[in-house]
Amino acid sequence: MRDSYMDMCDEPNSQAIIDPRETNNWLSPDIWNRQQQDGITTPQNAEYFVSDSNYVYVRVRNVGCIATPANMKLRMYWTKASTGEDWDADWTTTNFTNPQTNNTFPAGREITQTPIDIPVLQPGDNTIINRGWRPVSPESYDTTANTVDVCLLARVEETTTHPFGMTHPELFFGDPGYQGVNKNVNNNNNIVTRNLSVVNFNPNNKKIHHILVGNVDVDAEHDFDFQFINERTINPHFSGDLSQIVTIEVGLGELFDRWVSSGMQGTYAEVNESNKSVIFNGSETMLLQNITLEPNERLGVTISFEHTGAESEIPHWVHFRQLTRTAEPEIYGNVSFRVNATIN
């Protein structure tokens, strides 16, 4: 399975050597969601239905020179969209307590309680497998949210015991080099993830997303930077001017107070102190620096997209990223948004 469209299927994935900003292991084309069991390969946002399922689709490829083993199994998972995702707790047992209601809800679970058999694949072959699942309503996590924001993960297991046939054994907390789930995805073709929300506008409406930021270290606090970057900054010839289409408000909640106490370092368009939010104009990269997260902490962030009314014939991509505060900052986690502003 491919981590991204540019993945050359090497282990570890060497894509970041070309441009570290293109480290998009969270955008696998081989896992996606559909709101109906229709077999279409175009990804859709997950949708909360009272009595119906969404469907996770996974494409398993054989990029080797011999047939795949007969005993391979596929496992699928979901977790609340987050910039710091821990393996494996965030995908199997984690809950999130809504600070507005004090109610607790699942924030990640395995979709395949029984792993799915994968048929034998000859060299160059692939197969697509799907399984139904039901997300939690967005209002459960934040009463203002009106979109379901989740991340999907797929794992192919070739054996029934650790390391399950992985080229590089999966890392868990406490292992040397542990960096959450992203390191495992980068190391192994048998693991892929998709952390993407699609923002589809009707004229002059507003979409409010709720994601989590986190520190996967259970023993120590860490300082992070948070970045909002337009795809146009990374690939100027691929993406248009998002600032003409939408305004984006990042509600930081408790993170806002910590950012203020550290000196409000960074670059940003505007601050709304009453909302504890920062405005990203969609053009110049927003960077909020030196924000502390406590050990094993998860905090909610709301991201509001308000449409200006302007149309665009092309999609626009924007990435919310959590960066390490190191000599050479690395992407600790990412949630991407595809903004569609074609008005029908």
Phi, psi and omega in degrees: 000146184266139176289326183204175179295335181264004180293126178268010177066027172271157182231113359291163177292123184262014185302325184295342179296328181290312179201111183303334179290343180266016179286079187248057178293351182268010182236048181298134174279358185258010172216133182203165179250144169231147180278347174224161180275071189251354177076004180284142186265359176282125182294144172237153171299148168293147181229139177278122175241139181295321187222024181221165185255157158269174180224126173271130176248138179228131175258120178256128184246152168249104180261009180269191185252357178229167179295151179286157179298156184280348187252019182290143180236150178245131173241141179236148182218160169228154172213157175300132182306128187207156176267354178225090187257125185265136174256127007247004188301317184295345182253357186227325188226348189294142172240162177227132179261121178291117183292342180281327184244344184066018176267145184250137182225155175301137178240017177166135180206161171282133179279321182266087177298328171246120182301150185265134176292135177257127180294156176298130181247129174282161180308130180087350181277164173212162177220150179244129183236142178228159179209137179284152178201162182231117177283165174280147179297141183298327181295341178296325182274324180207126188292344179268346186288143178229018176224149175273123181239109183224165172240142179249150180220141175231141178227132173259122179254126181263344175224170184265357181232157179302134012266023173060026179083008178290140177299318176240116183309138180298143180263140175241169179305136181098341177285144176302134179082007182296130178221039183075196186289336186300323180297320179294320177298315182296326186280335193228132174290346181274004180227128175222158179216159177221119182235082188215133173246141178255128181254102179259119184263141157262166184305126171061025179261179186227133177247129181243115181257149177232119180233172178245149167243149187208163173239113185279353178281119183273356184250339187216145172283156178219150176263139182228161167250148178239132188232140168243118185229134178280141178302333180299328178294326181276315182231084186302332184273358182258334192226144180276195185270100183295333183296339178277348187256323192208151166248144187236126178246125182257107178276112189268341181058232182298330178298330181298315180298322180292322178294318178298316182294336179270003174106009178051046181285146175130194179232134184197161184278319187196151177241137174244097186293325181293326178269355186052051186224164178232141181264130172252121185279000177085352183247292180281135183300132175268135178221120176249120192252152167063056177251127186270136170243134180286166180304132176053038184263142174232125179233146181273145176228133175258139179234113185255125177255117179246121186284135179281345185102345179286148179261158175215134180276353180238152175285155178240138182247139176219145188235127172262121189231144173255125187244144174288146175265079181231171181305321174238093185304140176243155176284112181279329179190163186206143166231123182258151178231131174255119184260117177252121183234033173273117184266121180265000000 
